[in-house]
Amino acid sequence: MGNAILAAGVDVKSADGHAEVAAEMRRALSGLLVAARVDGVVRADLELFDLLALLYGWCTAAKHYGWDSAQRDRALAVSFEGLMPR
């Protein structure tokens, strides 16, 4: 997703437009989350804040520790399993 944002010409380090991009991302994720709840593919109690915190954590850890693709896949698989309905 980061590459797509950069390819669109968004300067993520600039204050100009950053709030607009963040708001659009929250709106898009919120819509996806609502649809996933309705379809029963995620936990009913999963909130947007939870999802954003997880996304931030995954991205930060992957960057900080230099995860390879196997590490990313494993971390996401474990996390996604926890998001499934009970």
Secondary structure as UniProt FT lines:
FT   HELIX           2..7
FT   TURN            8..9
FT   TURN            12..13
FT   TURN            16..17
FT   HELIX           18..39
FT   TURN            44..45
FT   HELIX           48..65
FT   HELIX           69..83
//
